[in-house]
Amino acid sequence: MRTALVTGGTAGIGAATALALQAAGYRVAANYGRNEAAASAFAAQTGIATFQWNVADPQACRDGVSRVEAQLGPVDVLVNNAGITRDTMLHKMSVEQWREVLDVNLGGCFNMCRAVIEGMRERRFGRIVNMGSVNGQSGQVGQTNYAAAKAGLIGFSKALALESAARNITVNVIAPGYTDTAMVAAVSPEVMTNILKTVPVGRLAAAGEIARCVVFLAADEAGFITGVTLPVNGGKYMA
């Protein structure tokens, strides 16, 4: 049985991914950042082990992976799902808003990959799935920080895929469109109505639809797929 670690894994797409991997037969660890009450409830409801650390902190990531591996075994599958938004127009954006989003969304991916990659190389197996965004492909007003981080994940993943292919480690990106999560629920109804007009299928994604793609890319049988970005956006942006 393989072990999967999902960052930001106790809510939204992360929670759906953790549950989908559990159903597919993986031992699953779900990382979370701050909401201890929600993480405890998730663990109680699902039986999935939860671990708290800040993915923007390199040492915390190393220590967190060590705790996961001590409890569940070596990490075979890493899903970098943790992410935040600090939306505002660039001419109003603070340095802190820029850095915080880059540190979590892109820096967190580096920190987590760095913490697991040596073990994956030694064992000659690994599946890394990085959660991008349609807005990292198409851009979005008020999200220069977020779009930059998510676009950065694509270049990062291609380079790491090239470095890792000979060791049977795949690295791929899933780029979801607007999904029915708490993050999207915070968008005003008027703005959301306008967004949905740009989605050909005419609705939000369900978190489980994104999770299904993670399970596919995480499988042993997906070893010939690496360095790709899989758009799951209802036709909003066709790469």
Protein Blocks (a to p, Z undefined) as FASTA:
>chain_A
ZZdddehilgcjllmmmmmmmmnopacddddfklmmlmmmmmmmnopacddddfklmklm
mmmmmmmmmmnopafbdcdfbccdddddfklpcfklmmmmmmmmmmmmmmmmmmmmmmmm
mnopacddddddfklmnopehilmmmmmmmmmmmmmmmmmmmmmmnopacdddddddddd
fklmmpcfklmmmmmmmmmnopacdfklmmmmmmmmmpmklmmgghiacddehhmacZZ
